[in-house]
Amino acid sequence: MALREILIVPDPVLKKVSARVDVVDDELRALMDDMLETMYAAPGIGLAAIQVGVPKRVIVMDLAREGEEAAPQYFVNPEILWASEETAPYEEGCLSVPEIYDEVERPAQVKLRYMNYAGDTIEEDAEGLYAVCIQHEMDHLDGVLFIDHLSRLKREQAVKKVKKQAKAA
């Protein structure tokens, strides 16, 4: 496993639409292992492959709270089959938009289908933080960042702040 560099806004790669994956093989599992290690080191709870410069429809997540045993999840070609009309606000942040947090309104529940680490197809329901996180990460696969859900002014301020932080580092 290896740590990979996380791309930061306004890197244009983050706006790319990721390609579907044909098969879950050892090469893809190695990518997912690297992504998980990178996410834990950041630290974060979700990471899409495009955030490490790989335009593939792959996500890793771990929603275990501090002190709980790690519970990594792997999503290949995730798709939302159904989303509730009911929405819920949640304060989101992103490893590609460091130190920026804002409230985003998303469907409160979703039903999704994806392939797991073994390549098995899974269908399951998600709600709460799970629903928020999977939708946030799936947005990345389509070149959408959480700040794209904010007003133009808030989005521009966020990017300006991130650029300023990068210069200071």
N, C-alpha and C positions, 0 to 999 in steps of 0.2 A: 504494500500500500504506500501511497505517496500523497503528500499535501499538494494541492493545486492552487494556483492563483485565482482568487475570486475577482471577476471583472466588476468595475465600479462605474456608475453613471458619470459622464454621458457616453461611455464606450458604445459605439454603434453596433457591436456584435449583440448586445443585449436586446436590440430591437428586431433581430432576425427571428423568423418562424422556424422552429425545429422540425426535423424530418422524422417520420415514423421509423421505427426499428423493425427489421424483418424477423430477427431471431435473438433470443436471449442465450448468448454463448459466453465462454470464459473471458473473452475480450470485454464484453459488455459488463460482466460481473466485476472485472478488475476496475473498470471505470466507476461503477457504483460503489465499490469498496473505497476507492480514492475520494469520491465525492463525500461519502459518509465521514471519513477521517477529516477531510477539509471542513465539513460542516461542524463537527464536534470541536475542532480547534478554533473556529471563528469567534465565539461559539454561536450556533444557531439551532433552529429546530426543523428547517427545511432547506433544500438546495436543489435547483434544477441544473441539468447538464450545461445549458447555455451559459449559466453564471460562471462556469469554469472554461468557457470557450468552445464547448462541444455542442453543436446544433442537433442534438438528438432528443426525442421525446422521452426523457428519463428524469425521474425525481427520486430523491431520498428524503426521508423525514424520520424524526424521533421526537415524539411528544411526551416522553417520560419526564416527570418533574425532578428537580434536584433531589438527590437522596434515593430515588427510585432506580431500579435496574434498567439499563438501556433497553429500548424496544424499537430497534431500527425497522423501518418499513421501506420497501422498494416498489416503485411504480414505473412500468414501461408502457408506453402508449396509453396513458390514462385518458378516459373520456367520461364526461358527465352524461348519464342517461336520463336523469331527471333532476330538476331543482325546484325547491319549494317556492311558492309565491311569497311566503313570509320571509322577510329579511331580518338581519341582525347586524348592529354595528360592532366593530371590533377594532381596537387600536393595533395597527400593524406596523412592522418594521421590516427591513430587508438587508441582507448582507451586502447587496449591491448598491444600497443607498444608506451607508452607515450613519448612525446617530440621528436618523430622521424617523419620527413616529407620527402617525396620524390615523384618524378613524376612517374606516372604509365600511360601507354597507354592502353586504353580500347575502345571497340566499342562505337561510338558516340551516337547511338540510339539503343534501344531494345524494343521489345514488350514482355510484361510479363503477366502471369496469376498467381493468388493467391487467397486465401480466406482472407477476412477482419475480423475485430473485431466481426462482427455479424455472421460470417461463410458463407457469400455470396461469390460466385466466381466472380472475377473481371478480365477483360482483359483490358490492357491499354498500351499506348506507353509512353516511357520515353526518355528524352534527357537532355543534359546539366548536372547539378549537380545531378538531380534525377537519371539519367542513371548511373552516376559514383557511387553514393552512394548505389543504389540497387545492382549493380554488386559487389561492395566491400563487402557488408553485405552478399550477397549470397555466395561469396567465403568462408566466415567463416563457412557456413553450410556444406561445403565440406572439412573443415580442412585446408583451405588456408588463409594465412595472406597477406596483401598487400606487405610486405617485401619479400614474396616468388616470387614476380614479378621482383625483383631487381637482380642485379648480386650477385653471392655468396659472394664476398668481402663486398659489401654494406650491405647485409643481416647479415653477421657475425658481422660487425661493429655495426649495429643497436642493435642486441641482447646483445653484450658486453656493449654498452652504457646503455641500460635499466637495465642490471644486476648491473652495477656500481651505477646508480641512486638509485636502490632499497637498496643497502648496505649503501649508504649515508643517506637514509631517516630514 
